[in-house]
């Protein structure tokens, strides 16, 4: 397999999409387990794992070998995602239950999407999204901003922002699947 001979640090530093995919494969179970142990909620754990790797894709250019092991660097990102979730998540979860809203479960396609975000071909698909969906995904997934802040900035409701993110990611998944 690609990257089997490389260390985690080499995989992150290379910038090659295949290398990040290998790094992902090496650590996804560890991060998912970490999140599951701390949240006790499989869907929240999957969401947080996806957010962790999405953030790692964006931040990998800032990773510096020798400063900290790559696994520790990744778990630092995971810990930050968990803390953010705990700050905002409990209130969101209570509201979701009161409104009888179901959380959309993450599937294998979402995992593939996160891996694909590091690939060059994704940029073309990204540009094809409507501007409102690109802005919502940029703010939420890449910039890691909270929904209320994004809604206020865009002059719309949190629900509208969530729908834009969900629809945009679903569209990216379809486009990436069709490109293969």
C-alpha positions in Angstrom: 0.0 0.0 0.0 1.1 3.6 -0.6 3.0 5.0 2.3 3.5 1.8 4.2 7.2 2.4 4.5 6.8 6.0 5.6 6.4 7.3 9.2 3.3 9.3 10.2 5.5 12.5 10.1 6.6 11.8 6.6 3.0 11.1 5.5 1.8 14.4 6.8 4.8 16.4 5.6 4.6 15.1 2.1 1.4 16.9 1.1 0.4 14.0 -1.2 -3.3 13.1 -1.0 -2.5 9.4 -1.0 -0.2 9.9 1.9 -2.9 11.7 3.9 -5.2 8.8 3.1 -2.7 6.4 4.5 -2.3 8.6 7.7 -6.1 8.6 8.0 -6.3 4.8 7.7 -3.6 4.4 10.4 -5.4 6.7 12.9 -9.1 6.8 12.2 -9.9 3.9 14.6 -7.8 5.5 17.4 -9.6 8.9 17.0 -13.0 7.3 16.7 -12.3 5.2 19.9 -11.1 8.3 21.7 -14.3 10.2 20.8 -16.6 7.2 21.6 -15.0 6.8 25.0 -15.5 10.5 25.8 -18.9 11.1 24.4 -20.6 7.7 24.7 -22.5 8.5 21.5 -21.6 6.7 18.3 -23.0 9.4 16.0 -21.3 12.2 18.0 -18.0 10.2 17.9 -18.3 9.8 14.1 -19.1 13.5 13.6 -16.2 14.6 15.8 -13.8 12.1 14.1 -14.8 13.5 10.7 -14.4 17.1 12.0 -10.9 16.1 13.4 -9.7 14.8 10.0 -11.2 17.6 8.1 -9.3 20.0 10.3 -6.1 17.9 10.0 -6.4 18.1 6.2 -6.5 21.9 6.3 -3.8 22.1 9.0 -1.4 19.5 7.6 0.6 22.3 5.9 1.4 23.7 9.3 2.6 20.4 10.7 6.3 20.5 11.5 8.1 17.1 11.9 10.2 17.0 15.0 8.1 19.4 17.0 5.6 16.7 18.1 4.8 13.2 16.9 2.1 13.2 14.2 -0.2 11.1 16.3 0.0 13.5 19.2 -0.6 16.4 16.9 -3.7 14.7 15.6 -5.0 13.9 19.1 -4.5 17.5 20.0 -6.8 18.5 17.2 -9.2 15.7 18.3 -9.2 17.1 21.9 -9.9 20.6 20.7 -12.9 19.3 18.6 -14.1 17.4 21.7 -13.9 20.5 23.9 -15.7 22.6 21.3 -18.4 19.9 21.1 -18.8 19.8 24.8 -19.2 23.6 25.0 -21.8 23.8 22.2 -22.9 20.2 21.8 -24.9 19.7 25.0 -27.1 22.7 24.3 -27.5 21.7 20.7 -28.4 18.1 21.7 -31.0 19.3 24.2 -32.6 21.5 21.5 -32.5 18.7 19.0 -34.3 16.3 21.4 -36.9 19.0 22.3 -37.6 19.5 18.6 -37.5 15.8 17.9 -34.9 16.4 15.2 -32.8 13.4 14.2 -29.1 13.7 13.6 -28.0 12.5 10.1 -25.6 9.6 10.6 -22.2 9.6 9.0 -21.6 6.8 6.6 -18.7 5.5 4.6 -19.3 8.1 1.9 -18.6 10.9 4.4 -15.3 9.2 5.3 -14.4 9.1 1.6 -15.4 12.7 1.3 -13.0 13.8 4.0 -10.2 11.8 2.5 -11.0 13.3 -0.9 -10.9 16.9 0.4 -7.1 16.6 0.2 -7.2 15.7 -3.4 -6.7 18.2 -6.2 -9.8 17.0 -8.1 -12.0 18.2 -5.2 -11.2 21.8 -5.8 -12.9 21.6 -9.2 -16.0 20.1 -7.6 -15.8 22.7 -4.8 -16.0 25.5 -7.4 -19.1 23.9 -8.9 -21.1 24.3 -5.7 -23.5 27.3 -5.3 -21.8 30.3 -3.6 -24.1 30.0 -0.5 -23.1 26.4 0.1 -19.4 27.1 -0.4 -19.5 29.9 2.1 -21.4 27.8 4.7 -19.0 24.8 4.3 -15.9 27.1 4.4 -17.1 28.7 7.6 -18.3 25.6 9.4 -16.0 22.8 8.2 -12.8 24.5 7.2 -12.8 27.6 9.5 -14.6 25.6 12.3 -16.9 28.4 13.2 -20.1 27.9 15.2 -23.5 27.9 13.4 -24.9 30.9 15.3 -21.9 33.0 14.3 -22.2 32.0 10.6 -25.9 32.5 10.6 -25.5 36.0 12.0 -22.8 36.9 9.5 -24.9 35.6 6.5 -28.1 37.1 7.8 -30.0 33.9 7.9 -31.1 31.2 10.4 -28.9 28.5 11.9 -31.2 26.0 10.2 -30.6 27.5 6.8 -26.8 27.4 7.4 -27.0 23.7 8.5 -29.0 22.9 5.4 -26.5 24.6 3.2 -23.6 22.7 4.8 -25.5 19.4 4.5 -26.6 19.9 0.9 -23.2 21.1 -0.1 -21.5 18.1 1.4 -24.1 15.8 -0.1 -23.5 17.4 -3.5 -19.7 17.0 -3.1 -20.1 13.3 -2.2 -22.3 12.7 -5.3 -19.8 14.6 -7.6 -16.8 12.8 -6.2 -18.6 9.4 -6.5 -19.5 10.2 -10.2 -15.9 11.3 -10.9 -14.5 7.9 -9.9 
